[in-house]
Amino acid sequence: MKKRPFFGGIHPKYNKEMSLGVTDFHMITPKQVVIPLLQHIGAPCQSLVAVGDKVLKGQKIGDGEGLCVPVHASVSGTVVAIEPRPHTSGRMVNAIVIDNDCQDTEIEFSPITAPLETLEQDQILHAIREAGIVGMGGAAFPGNVKALSAMGNVDTLIANACECEPYITADDSLLRTTPEQVLEGMTILRHVLKPNRVVLAVEDNKAAAIEKIRNIIGDYPGIELAVLPTRYPQGAEKQLIQALTGREVQPGKLPVSVGCAVFNVSTYAAIFRAVRWGKPLTERIVTISGEAIAQPQNFIVRIGTPFHDLIEVAGGLNEKTERVISGGPMMGFAQSDLSVPVIKATNSILCLLRDRNGAAENPVCLRCGKCVGVCPMRLQPLYMYRFVNAGRLDEMNRLNLMDCIECGSCAFTCPGKLPLVETFRKGKQMIREANAK
């Protein structure tokens, strides 16, 4: 049997070539942006502005205490509402609505220009926090808090450029165009964490990005490039750690428990811009792709841009569109309202046709065990599915349901077309509610 760096995994049809046809990014300039006050794991921000206020691009408009990072205006203009608005999570979240004056009048930024070796760790962490940086690969954990928890506890710092979900090419495009921003960000975070090893990990299906990195990585001594075989979900941090170090994160534990810290490459680029340019996180690269969109490509998108604006610029939807997903087809969330805005963790908007994404009307478990063979966390999805539907909290905990990374490998390989990921999300919520009581 062929050895594999991590257990399980699948090889779906990646379809990444669809959004790589257009090499020049287009900046989207919406007439109005909706800035949710919750774009991260933790406590929501409180508004720092009022209806009628004039704001500048880059201005801090929301902040809070505890596990919280600020949000900033992505355009200059006038605050016209502060009210609950639809969010990509499916909830209603308080948001600041700004009418764009299309002037892009910016605040005065405060870059840090001193040599890196002279900077204090707290100074860098403060800059990361004030820029509102979160994990941009999907988790949206506050960047300064994650870095702080890793200080003195990790020997390996990893940049995750695997981008293993089908269709998504946002990180690939970043590495094709401005890889130096990623490497500079890695250098900054290396100064803070002082690990023994710093590695940029990328899957081997990104040939152009790999070539671009190899051409410049010599200017960044101490950073290594690891090219990994393409297999989903290689980009899940626990699987990536195992592939790079051989260390296995135990159930219920975090990467720091095995001496590793993993950040997405877009997060590193944002850290560079925050520290060296003084710029907060107000825009990001977003892939819009799928068979149902007329012109798949990557855009530079301002945080707060409504989905329907981006879809319109990409040529609009096919009349047979079955669903629009925030994220990828494996781990993303279907959207019922296209007025939802792009947030810091939005790396893709995926538009699928009805005849490409059909689901079984009467799903049934065939007891084939295929889901067990592909689960990268070595869980038992067929039994987890049964016990969630039966409401058996004791069995859900015994089977480590909370360790499910919701990668969708089980659902992808299930011949009975069971709604496994949706069921496991439901089970996790049941456990959380029980623990809260």
KETORLO-629273 format. One record per residue (C-alpha): residue number from 1; x, y, z. Coordinates in Angstrom, 3 decimals, padded with zeros to 6 digits, always signed. Example, Ala and Ser with C-alpha at 12.3 -4.5 7.8 and 13.67 -1.06 7.14 Angstrom:
LUMKOL | num | c1 | c2 | c3
LUMKOL | 1 | +012.300 | -004.500 | +007.800
LUMKOL | 2 | +013.670 | -001.060 | +007.140
//
This chain:
LUMKOL | num | c1 | c2 | c3
LUMKOL | 1 | +000.000 | +000.000 | +000.000
LUMKOL | 2 | +001.284 | +003.468 | -000.871
LUMKOL | 3 | +002.397 | +005.497 | +002.149
LUMKOL | 4 | +000.499 | +008.722 | +002.761
LUMKOL | 5 | +001.517 | +011.663 | +004.966
LUMKOL | 6 | -001.926 | +011.683 | +006.619
LUMKOL | 7 | -004.754 | +009.191 | +006.815
LUMKOL | 8 | -007.734 | +009.318 | +004.466
LUMKOL | 9 | -008.391 | +012.095 | +002.021
LUMKOL | 10 | -009.876 | +012.204 | -001.462
LUMKOL | 11 | -009.151 | +013.446 | -004.986
LUMKOL | 12 | -012.153 | +015.460 | -006.190
LUMKOL | 13 | -012.205 | +017.203 | -009.569
LUMKOL | 14 | -010.462 | +020.467 | -008.740
LUMKOL | 15 | -011.700 | +022.763 | -011.551
LUMKOL | 16 | -009.151 | +025.416 | -010.592
LUMKOL | 17 | -008.326 | +026.295 | -014.171
LUMKOL | 18 | -011.732 | +027.996 | -014.481
LUMKOL | 19 | -010.766 | +031.070 | -012.440
LUMKOL | 20 | -007.116 | +031.320 | -013.530
LUMKOL | 21 | -007.908 | +032.408 | -017.086
LUMKOL | 22 | -007.911 | +036.104 | -016.165
LUMKOL | 23 | -004.502 | +037.148 | -014.838
LUMKOL | 24 | -005.177 | +040.839 | -014.110
LUMKOL | 25 | -007.132 | +041.553 | -010.942
LUMKOL | 26 | -010.096 | +043.906 | -011.020
LUMKOL | 27 | -010.876 | +046.044 | -007.985
LUMKOL | 28 | -014.591 | +046.034 | -007.207
LUMKOL | 29 | -016.011 | +049.441 | -006.228
LUMKOL | 30 | -019.534 | +048.973 | -004.832
LUMKOL | 31 | -021.949 | +051.856 | -004.364
LUMKOL | 32 | -022.549 | +050.715 | -000.800
LUMKOL | 33 | -020.668 | +048.462 | +001.627
LUMKOL | 34 | -022.046 | +046.532 | +004.589
LUMKOL | 35 | -019.404 | +046.040 | +007.300
LUMKOL | 36 | -020.516 | +043.368 | +009.822
LUMKOL | 37 | -019.407 | +044.053 | +013.387
LUMKOL | 38 | -018.625 | +040.343 | +013.765
LUMKOL | 39 | -016.084 | +038.971 | +011.285
LUMKOL | 40 | -013.995 | +036.859 | +013.623
LUMKOL | 41 | -014.186 | +034.157 | +016.270
LUMKOL | 42 | -014.929 | +035.956 | +019.542
LUMKOL | 43 | -016.946 | +038.915 | +020.773
LUMKOL | 44 | -018.613 | +041.291 | +018.293
LUMKOL | 45 | -017.376 | +044.849 | +017.899
LUMKOL | 46 | -019.253 | +047.869 | +019.140
LUMKOL | 47 | -019.812 | +050.664 | +016.657
LUMKOL | 48 | -017.508 | +053.685 | +016.965
LUMKOL | 49 | -019.557 | +055.768 | +014.521
LUMKOL | 50 | -023.149 | +056.966 | +014.242
LUMKOL | 51 | -025.618 | +057.291 | +011.383
LUMKOL | 52 | -024.780 | +060.404 | +009.404
LUMKOL | 53 | -021.061 | +060.345 | +010.191
LUMKOL | 54 | -018.549 | +060.843 | +007.392
LUMKOL | 55 | -015.853 | +058.160 | +007.369
LUMKOL | 56 | -012.547 | +057.695 | +005.565
LUMKOL | 57 | -011.184 | +054.564 | +003.947
LUMKOL | 58 | -009.197 | +052.640 | +006.544
LUMKOL | 59 | -010.861 | +054.375 | +009.488
LUMKOL | 60 | -011.589 | +052.179 | +012.501
LUMKOL | 61 | -015.385 | +052.051 | +012.807
LUMKOL | 62 | -015.886 | +049.200 | +015.277
LUMKOL | 63 | -013.926 | +047.666 | +018.158
LUMKOL | 64 | -014.368 | +045.805 | +021.419
LUMKOL | 65 | -012.642 | +044.163 | +024.349
LUMKOL | 66 | -011.570 | +040.587 | +025.010
LUMKOL | 67 | -011.348 | +038.212 | +022.045
LUMKOL | 68 | -012.099 | +040.886 | +019.475
LUMKOL | 69 | -010.378 | +042.772 | +016.658
LUMKOL | 70 | -011.559 | +046.010 | +015.057
LUMKOL | 71 | -013.267 | +046.530 | +011.714
LUMKOL | 72 | -012.509 | +049.371 | +009.326
LUMKOL | 73 | -014.255 | +051.275 | +006.565
LUMKOL | 74 | -013.314 | +049.890 | +003.155
LUMKOL | 75 | -014.519 | +053.033 | +001.354
LUMKOL | 76 | -014.910 | +056.695 | +002.195
LUMKOL | 77 | -018.444 | +057.980 | +002.483
LUMKOL | 78 | -021.405 | +058.382 | +004.809
LUMKOL | 79 | -022.798 | +055.976 | +007.409
LUMKOL | 80 | -026.450 | +055.489 | +006.446
LUMKOL | 81 | -027.458 | +052.662 | +008.804
LUMKOL | 82 | -026.297 | +050.578 | +011.747
LUMKOL | 83 | -028.611 | +047.599 | +011.892
LUMKOL | 84 | -028.831 | +043.780 | +011.659
LUMKOL | 85 | -028.019 | +042.528 | +008.166
LUMKOL | 86 | -027.725 | +039.025 | +006.632
LUMKOL | 87 | -024.352 | +037.361 | +007.251
LUMKOL | 88 | -022.606 | +034.498 | +005.426
LUMKOL | 89 | -023.096 | +032.342 | +008.533
LUMKOL | 90 | -026.850 | +032.437 | +007.944
LUMKOL | 91 | -027.481 | +034.697 | +010.936
LUMKOL | 92 | -028.434 | +038.343 | +011.189
LUMKOL | 93 | -025.464 | +040.366 | +012.449
LUMKOL | 94 | -025.243 | +044.050 | +013.334
LUMKOL | 95 | -023.486 | +045.907 | +010.537
LUMKOL | 96 | -022.418 | +049.416 | +009.583
LUMKOL | 97 | -023.759 | +050.437 | +006.160
LUMKOL | 98 | -021.724 | +053.054 | +004.267
LUMKOL | 99 | -022.702 | +054.856 | +001.068
LUMKOL | 100 | -019.558 | +055.083 | -001.046
LUMKOL | 101 | -018.633 | +058.603 | -002.182
LUMKOL | 102 | -016.228 | +056.998 | -004.700
LUMKOL | 103 | -013.424 | +059.343 | -003.596
LUMKOL | 104 | -011.399 | +056.736 | -001.672
LUMKOL | 105 | -010.178 | +059.408 | +000.736
LUMKOL | 106 | -007.916 | +057.535 | +003.129
LUMKOL | 107 | -006.807 | +058.053 | +006.702
LUMKOL | 108 | -003.157 | +058.818 | +007.304
LUMKOL | 109 | -001.447 | +055.447 | +007.741
LUMKOL | 110 | +001.340 | +054.841 | +010.283
LUMKOL | 111 | +003.800 | +052.317 | +008.859
LUMKOL | 112 | +006.633 | +050.869 | +010.934
LUMKOL | 113 | +009.839 | +051.545 | +009.015
LUMKOL | 114 | +012.492 | +050.637 | +011.590
LUMKOL | 115 | +014.687 | +047.559 | +010.954
LUMKOL | 116 | +012.872 | +044.393 | +011.937
LUMKOL | 117 | +015.495 | +043.281 | +014.448
LUMKOL | 118 | +014.905 | +046.488 | +016.460
LUMKOL | 119 | +011.142 | +045.965 | +016.807
LUMKOL | 120 | +009.580 | +044.694 | +020.014
LUMKOL | 121 | +007.232 | +041.719 | +019.800
LUMKOL | 122 | +004.432 | +043.675 | +021.492
LUMKOL | 123 | +004.797 | +046.451 | +018.932
LUMKOL | 124 | +004.216 | +044.028 | +016.078
LUMKOL | 125 | +001.320 | +042.257 | +017.814
LUMKOL | 126 | -000.311 | +045.627 | +018.480
LUMKOL | 127 | -000.020 | +046.556 | +014.783
LUMKOL | 128 | -001.566 | +043.214 | +013.779
LUMKOL | 129 | -004.423 | +043.703 | +016.202
LUMKOL | 130 | -005.136 | +047.314 | +015.234
LUMKOL | 131 | -005.226 | +046.301 | +011.555
LUMKOL | 132 | -008.074 | +043.891 | +012.338
LUMKOL | 133 | -006.217 | +040.871 | +010.991
LUMKOL | 134 | -007.827 | +037.445 | +011.387
LUMKOL | 135 | -007.160 | +034.032 | +009.885
LUMKOL | 136 | -008.072 | +034.503 | +006.225
LUMKOL | 137 | -008.190 | +030.828 | +005.308
LUMKOL | 138 | -011.651 | +030.473 | +006.810
LUMKOL | 139 | -011.275 | +030.151 | +010.597
LUMKOL | 140 | -011.130 | +033.944 | +011.211
LUMKOL | 141 | -009.371 | +033.607 | +014.586
LUMKOL | 142 | -007.839 | +036.937 | +015.712
LUMKOL | 143 | -004.269 | +036.963 | +014.398
LUMKOL | 144 | -002.639 | +038.727 | +017.341
LUMKOL | 145 | -004.191 | +036.306 | +019.848
LUMKOL | 146 | -003.093 | +033.260 | +017.860
LUMKOL | 147 | +000.444 | +034.626 | +017.601
LUMKOL | 148 | +000.527 | +035.500 | +021.301
LUMKOL | 149 | -000.533 | +031.976 | +022.291
LUMKOL | 150 | +002.281 | +030.562 | +020.143
LUMKOL | 151 | +005.060 | +032.720 | +021.626
LUMKOL | 152 | +007.561 | +030.502 | +023.390
LUMKOL | 153 | +005.542 | +027.384 | +022.596
LUMKOL | 154 | +006.335 | +026.533 | +018.968
LUMKOL | 155 | +009.405 | +025.415 | +017.074
LUMKOL | 156 | +007.768 | +025.292 | +013.634
LUMKOL | 157 | +006.023 | +028.149 | +011.818
LUMKOL | 158 | +003.990 | +027.144 | +008.760
LUMKOL | 159 | +002.531 | +029.184 | +005.911
LUMKOL | 160 | -000.450 | +027.329 | +004.467
LUMKOL | 161 | -000.737 | +027.782 | +000.692
LUMKOL | 162 | -002.279 | +024.380 | -000.050
LUMKOL | 163 | -005.715 | +025.796 | -000.940
LUMKOL | 164 | -006.987 | +022.254 | -001.387
LUMKOL | 165 | -010.694 | +023.027 | -001.934
LUMKOL | 166 | -011.892 | +022.671 | -005.543
LUMKOL | 167 | -012.417 | +025.839 | -007.602
LUMKOL | 168 | -010.682 | +028.257 | -005.177
LUMKOL | 169 | -007.544 | +029.995 | -006.485
LUMKOL | 170 | -007.340 | +033.156 | -004.347
LUMKOL | 171 | -004.138 | +032.141 | -002.545
LUMKOL | 172 | -002.688 | +030.716 | -005.750
LUMKOL | 173 | -003.259 | +034.091 | -007.423
LUMKOL | 174 | -001.652 | +035.910 | -004.491
LUMKOL | 175 | +001.485 | +033.781 | -004.839
LUMKOL | 176 | +001.539 | +034.244 | -008.614
LUMKOL | 177 | +001.450 | +038.029 | -008.305
LUMKOL | 178 | +002.924 | +039.242 | -004.986
LUMKOL | 179 | +004.661 | +036.327 | -003.226
LUMKOL | 180 | +007.136 | +038.746 | -001.645
LUMKOL | 181 | +004.340 | +040.094 | +000.571
LUMKOL | 182 | +003.792 | +036.583 | +001.926
LUMKOL | 183 | +007.497 | +035.983 | +002.532
LUMKOL | 184 | +007.914 | +039.381 | +004.194
LUMKOL | 185 | +004.955 | +038.593 | +006.463
LUMKOL | 186 | +006.537 | +035.264 | +007.351
LUMKOL | 187 | +009.768 | +037.055 | +008.222
LUMKOL | 188 | +007.884 | +039.445 | +010.508
LUMKOL | 189 | +006.072 | +036.645 | +012.337
LUMKOL | 190 | +009.312 | +034.653 | +012.602
LUMKOL | 191 | +010.789 | +037.625 | +014.481
LUMKOL | 192 | +007.865 | +037.465 | +016.927
LUMKOL | 193 | +007.735 | +033.694 | +017.485
LUMKOL | 194 | +011.414 | +032.780 | +016.967
LUMKOL | 195 | +010.804 | +029.211 | +015.705
LUMKOL | 196 | +013.566 | +026.827 | +014.618
LUMKOL | 197 | +011.876 | +026.048 | +011.304
LUMKOL | 198 | +009.840 | +028.236 | +008.945
LUMKOL | 199 | +008.170 | +026.554 | +005.971
LUMKOL | 200 | +005.859 | +027.617 | +003.148
LUMKOL | 201 | +003.716 | +024.629 | +002.123
LUMKOL | 202 | +002.040 | +024.441 | -001.293
LUMKOL | 203 | +000.442 | +021.620 | -003.258
LUMKOL | 204 | +002.101 | +020.507 | -006.485
LUMKOL | 205 | -000.860 | +021.528 | -008.664
LUMKOL | 206 | +000.229 | +025.197 | -008.442
LUMKOL | 207 | +003.189 | +025.086 | -010.823
LUMKOL | 208 | +003.272 | +028.796 | -011.705
LUMKOL | 209 | +003.134 | +029.876 | -008.056
LUMKOL | 210 | +005.846 | +027.372 | -007.116
LUMKOL | 211 | +008.140 | +028.696 | -009.859
LUMKOL | 212 | +007.568 | +032.300 | -008.743
LUMKOL | 213 | +008.408 | +031.437 | -005.129
LUMKOL | 214 | +011.521 | +029.490 | -006.085
LUMKOL | 215 | +012.773 | +032.508 | -008.020
LUMKOL | 216 | +012.738 | +034.772 | -004.949
LUMKOL | 217 | +012.932 | +032.543 | -001.870
LUMKOL | 218 | +016.726 | +032.799 | -001.913
LUMKOL | 219 | +016.301 | +036.408 | -000.755
LUMKOL | 220 | +014.639 | +035.105 | +002.424
LUMKOL | 221 | +017.206 | +032.849 | +004.128
LUMKOL | 222 | +015.794 | +030.435 | +006.663
LUMKOL | 223 | +012.442 | +030.007 | +004.890
LUMKOL | 224 | +011.966 | +026.688 | +003.103
LUMKOL | 225 | +009.480 | +025.731 | +000.399
LUMKOL | 226 | +007.700 | +022.387 | +000.815
LUMKOL | 227 | +005.870 | +021.115 | -002.283
LUMKOL | 228 | +003.318 | +018.500 | -001.232
LUMKOL | 229 | +001.343 | +016.017 | -003.339
LUMKOL | 230 | -002.156 | +017.253 | -004.085
LUMKOL | 231 | -004.775 | +015.579 | -001.924
LUMKOL | 232 | -007.831 | +016.966 | -000.162
LUMKOL | 233 | -007.898 | +018.077 | +002.712
LUMKOL | 234 | -004.156 | +018.763 | +002.744
LUMKOL | 235 | -004.836 | +022.371 | +003.774
LUMKOL | 236 | -006.535 | +021.416 | +007.058
LUMKOL | 237 | -003.971 | +022.495 | +009.646
LUMKOL | 238 | -003.815 | +019.208 | +011.554
LUMKOL | 239 | -003.283 | +017.249 | +008.344
LUMKOL | 240 | -000.747 | +019.782 | +007.109
LUMKOL | 241 | +001.219 | +019.552 | +010.344
LUMKOL | 242 | +001.315 | +015.768 | +010.050
LUMKOL | 243 | +002.446 | +015.968 | +006.419
LUMKOL | 244 | +005.272 | +018.415 | +007.219
LUMKOL | 245 | +006.470 | +017.219 | +010.631
LUMKOL | 246 | +005.042 | +013.749 | +011.248
LUMKOL | 247 | +003.456 | +015.062 | +014.450
LUMKOL | 248 | -000.177 | +014.217 | +015.134
LUMKOL | 249 | -002.414 | +016.661 | +016.988
LUMKOL | 250 | -004.413 | +014.646 | +019.495
LUMKOL | 251 | -008.238 | +014.892 | +019.826
LUMKOL | 252 | -009.301 | +018.112 | +021.473
LUMKOL | 253 | -005.847 | +019.678 | +021.162
LUMKOL | 254 | -004.548 | +022.610 | +019.102
LUMKOL | 255 | -001.455 | +022.804 | +016.860
LUMKOL | 256 | +000.480 | +024.602 | +019.582
LUMKOL | 257 | +000.329 | +021.355 | +021.591
LUMKOL | 258 | +002.781 | +019.804 | +019.100
LUMKOL | 259 | +004.922 | +022.908 | +018.758
LUMKOL | 260 | +003.432 | +024.253 | +015.523
LUMKOL | 261 | +001.703 | +027.437 | +014.401
LUMKOL | 262 | -000.124 | +027.600 | +011.057
LUMKOL | 263 | -001.260 | +030.780 | +009.300
LUMKOL | 264 | -002.781 | +031.180 | +005.841
LUMKOL | 265 | -000.628 | +032.897 | +003.210
LUMKOL | 266 | -003.185 | +035.691 | +002.796
LUMKOL | 267 | -002.873 | +036.336 | +006.529
LUMKOL | 268 | +000.911 | +036.695 | +006.192
LUMKOL | 269 | +000.466 | +039.190 | +003.352
LUMKOL | 270 | -002.004 | +041.164 | +005.483
LUMKOL | 271 | +000.497 | +041.166 | +008.368
LUMKOL | 272 | +003.155 | +042.614 | +006.075
LUMKOL | 273 | +000.811 | +045.375 | +004.866
LUMKOL | 274 | -000.245 | +046.165 | +008.434
LUMKOL | 275 | +003.284 | +046.448 | +009.816
LUMKOL | 276 | +005.235 | +047.904 | +006.888
LUMKOL | 277 | +002.484 | +049.955 | +005.222
LUMKOL | 278 | +000.294 | +050.645 | +008.252
LUMKOL | 279 | -002.764 | +049.469 | +006.308
LUMKOL | 280 | -005.712 | +047.755 | +008.012
LUMKOL | 281 | -007.499 | +044.771 | +006.500
LUMKOL | 282 | -010.093 | +046.392 | +004.222
LUMKOL | 283 | -009.804 | +044.243 | +001.093
LUMKOL | 284 | -008.811 | +040.776 | -000.023
LUMKOL | 285 | -008.592 | +038.500 | -003.066
LUMKOL | 286 | -011.806 | +036.560 | -003.696
LUMKOL | 287 | -012.350 | +033.796 | -006.248
LUMKOL | 288 | -015.701 | +033.771 | -008.007
LUMKOL | 289 | -016.120 | +030.567 | -009.945
LUMKOL | 290 | -018.357 | +027.645 | -010.849
LUMKOL | 291 | -020.255 | +026.486 | -013.903
LUMKOL | 292 | -023.086 | +028.925 | -013.165
LUMKOL | 293 | -021.035 | +032.140 | -013.337
LUMKOL | 294 | -020.394 | +033.735 | -016.715
LUMKOL | 295 | -016.793 | +034.935 | -016.178
LUMKOL | 296 | -014.949 | +033.025 | -013.411
LUMKOL | 297 | -011.906 | +034.915 | -012.117
LUMKOL | 298 | -010.219 | +036.430 | -009.063
LUMKOL | 299 | -011.031 | +039.937 | -007.855
LUMKOL | 300 | -009.602 | +042.309 | -005.280
LUMKOL | 301 | -012.720 | +042.910 | -003.218
LUMKOL | 302 | -013.415 | +045.495 | -000.540
LUMKOL | 303 | -014.694 | +044.035 | +002.716
LUMKOL | 304 | -018.439 | +044.672 | +002.833
LUMKOL | 305 | -019.103 | +044.270 | -000.899
LUMKOL | 306 | -022.468 | +042.517 | -001.388
LUMKOL | 307 | -022.292 | +039.168 | -003.173
LUMKOL | 308 | -024.721 | +040.316 | -005.862
LUMKOL | 309 | -022.401 | +043.191 | -006.833
LUMKOL | 310 | -019.477 | +040.829 | -007.349
LUMKOL | 311 | -021.623 | +038.336 | -009.253
LUMKOL | 312 | -022.847 | +041.116 | -011.549
LUMKOL | 313 | -019.283 | +042.243 | -012.345
LUMKOL | 314 | -018.394 | +038.608 | -013.127
LUMKOL | 315 | -021.064 | +038.481 | -015.806
LUMKOL | 316 | -024.032 | +037.272 | -013.770
LUMKOL | 317 | -025.574 | +033.896 | -013.002
LUMKOL | 318 | -026.854 | +031.212 | -015.339
LUMKOL | 319 | -030.646 | +030.899 | -015.184
LUMKOL | 320 | -030.233 | +027.268 | -014.065
LUMKOL | 321 | -028.164 | +028.192 | -010.998
LUMKOL | 322 | -028.904 | +025.758 | -008.194
LUMKOL | 323 | -026.939 | +027.318 | -005.362
LUMKOL | 324 | -024.425 | +029.987 | -004.415
LUMKOL | 325 | -021.874 | +029.039 | -001.776
LUMKOL | 326 | -019.635 | +031.183 | +000.399
LUMKOL | 327 | -016.386 | +029.205 | +000.343
LUMKOL | 328 | -015.709 | +025.981 | -001.509
LUMKOL | 329 | -017.980 | +023.080 | -002.454
LUMKOL | 330 | -016.665 | +020.883 | +000.366
LUMKOL | 331 | -016.736 | +023.162 | +003.407
LUMKOL | 332 | -018.626 | +026.240 | +002.277
LUMKOL | 333 | -022.080 | +027.488 | +003.289
LUMKOL | 334 | -024.955 | +027.831 | +000.823
LUMKOL | 335 | -026.425 | +031.331 | +000.762
LUMKOL | 336 | -030.110 | +032.164 | +000.600
LUMKOL | 337 | -029.627 | +035.929 | +000.304
LUMKOL | 338 | -027.147 | +037.425 | -002.174
LUMKOL | 339 | -027.104 | +040.742 | -000.316
LUMKOL | 340 | -024.709 | +039.149 | +002.197
LUMKOL | 341 | -021.347 | +040.951 | +002.194
LUMKOL | 342 | -017.836 | +039.697 | +001.627
LUMKOL | 343 | -016.125 | +039.446 | +005.020
LUMKOL | 344 | -012.497 | +038.964 | +006.045
LUMKOL | 345 | -012.735 | +035.172 | +005.803
LUMKOL | 346 | -014.501 | +035.081 | +002.418
LUMKOL | 347 | -012.053 | +033.542 | -000.040
LUMKOL | 348 | -014.564 | +032.361 | -002.638
LUMKOL | 349 | -018.062 | +032.702 | -004.013
LUMKOL | 350 | -019.012 | +029.505 | -005.810
LUMKOL | 351 | -021.961 | +029.347 | -008.213
LUMKOL | 352 | -023.191 | +025.878 | -009.166
LUMKOL | 353 | -025.689 | +024.630 | -011.733
LUMKOL | 354 | -028.702 | +022.512 | -010.840
LUMKOL | 355 | -027.493 | +019.558 | -012.910
LUMKOL | 356 | -024.002 | +019.603 | -011.366
LUMKOL | 357 | -024.829 | +019.489 | -007.691
LUMKOL | 358 | -027.894 | +017.305 | -007.240
LUMKOL | 359 | -028.598 | +015.684 | -003.883
LUMKOL | 360 | -030.432 | +012.446 | -003.158
LUMKOL | 361 | -034.121 | +012.875 | -002.354
LUMKOL | 362 | -034.101 | +009.819 | -000.095
LUMKOL | 363 | -030.565 | +009.409 | +001.298
LUMKOL | 364 | -029.807 | +006.050 | +002.872
LUMKOL | 365 | -026.771 | +004.574 | +004.625
LUMKOL | 366 | -025.534 | +001.454 | +002.805
LUMKOL | 367 | -023.117 | +000.490 | +005.628
LUMKOL | 368 | -020.300 | +000.385 | +003.061
LUMKOL | 369 | -017.739 | +002.033 | +005.349
LUMKOL | 370 | -016.281 | +004.257 | +002.633
LUMKOL | 371 | -016.687 | +007.300 | +004.863
LUMKOL | 372 | -014.462 | +005.695 | +007.509
LUMKOL | 373 | -011.709 | +005.050 | +004.977
LUMKOL | 374 | -011.485 | +008.674 | +003.815
LUMKOL | 375 | -011.960 | +010.572 | +007.112
LUMKOL | 376 | -008.647 | +012.382 | +007.727
LUMKOL | 377 | -009.424 | +012.577 | +011.459
LUMKOL | 378 | -009.897 | +008.782 | +011.727
LUMKOL | 379 | -013.502 | +009.215 | +012.890
LUMKOL | 380 | -016.469 | +006.961 | +012.202
LUMKOL | 381 | -018.961 | +009.091 | +010.232
LUMKOL | 382 | -021.585 | +006.362 | +009.728
LUMKOL | 383 | -022.009 | +005.907 | +013.492
LUMKOL | 384 | -021.758 | +009.631 | +014.195
LUMKOL | 385 | -024.577 | +010.200 | +011.706
LUMKOL | 386 | -026.745 | +007.596 | +013.405
LUMKOL | 387 | -026.193 | +008.931 | +016.925
LUMKOL | 388 | -026.726 | +012.585 | +016.008
LUMKOL | 389 | -030.100 | +011.691 | +014.513
LUMKOL | 390 | -030.889 | +009.704 | +017.664
LUMKOL | 391 | -029.833 | +012.617 | +019.917
LUMKOL | 392 | -027.291 | +010.447 | +021.768
LUMKOL | 393 | -024.922 | +013.005 | +023.267
LUMKOL | 394 | -022.975 | +010.335 | +025.141
LUMKOL | 395 | -022.160 | +008.481 | +021.928
LUMKOL | 396 | -021.363 | +011.706 | +020.050
LUMKOL | 397 | -018.764 | +012.549 | +022.688
LUMKOL | 398 | -017.404 | +009.002 | +022.759
LUMKOL | 399 | -016.889 | +009.135 | +019.004
LUMKOL | 400 | -015.145 | +012.557 | +019.263
LUMKOL | 401 | -017.693 | +014.308 | +017.050
LUMKOL | 402 | -016.233 | +017.705 | +017.990
LUMKOL | 403 | -012.975 | +016.699 | +016.261
LUMKOL | 404 | -014.742 | +016.611 | +012.883
LUMKOL | 405 | -013.174 | +019.301 | +010.683
LUMKOL | 406 | -016.235 | +019.354 | +008.395
LUMKOL | 407 | -014.046 | +018.735 | +005.344
LUMKOL | 408 | -016.817 | +016.856 | +003.510
LUMKOL | 409 | -014.647 | +013.909 | +002.438
LUMKOL | 410 | -017.204 | +011.504 | +003.897
LUMKOL | 411 | -020.132 | +013.124 | +002.073
LUMKOL | 412 | -018.159 | +013.226 | -001.172
LUMKOL | 413 | -017.520 | +009.485 | -001.131
LUMKOL | 414 | -020.920 | +008.396 | +000.273
LUMKOL | 415 | -022.860 | +006.392 | -002.366
LUMKOL | 416 | -026.060 | +006.879 | -000.348
LUMKOL | 417 | -025.714 | +010.679 | -000.556
LUMKOL | 418 | -026.224 | +011.214 | +003.175
LUMKOL | 419 | -026.153 | +014.850 | +004.398
LUMKOL | 420 | -023.232 | +014.009 | +006.678
LUMKOL | 421 | -021.583 | +017.398 | +007.185
LUMKOL | 422 | -024.886 | +019.154 | +007.838
LUMKOL | 423 | -025.769 | +016.456 | +010.366
LUMKOL | 424 | -022.414 | +016.760 | +012.146
LUMKOL | 425 | -022.794 | +020.529 | +012.380
LUMKOL | 426 | -026.163 | +019.934 | +013.999
LUMKOL | 427 | -024.593 | +017.466 | +016.420
LUMKOL | 428 | -021.856 | +019.920 | +017.383
LUMKOL | 429 | -024.465 | +022.545 | +018.167
LUMKOL | 430 | -026.320 | +020.014 | +020.354
LUMKOL | 431 | -023.102 | +019.359 | +022.294
LUMKOL | 432 | -022.383 | +023.078 | +022.701
LUMKOL | 433 | -025.878 | +023.738 | +024.003
LUMKOL | 434 | -025.635 | +020.840 | +026.425
LUMKOL | 435 | -022.266 | +022.070 | +027.707
LUMKOL | 436 | -023.646 | +025.579 | +028.136
LUMKOL | 437 | -026.365 | +024.209 | +030.400
//
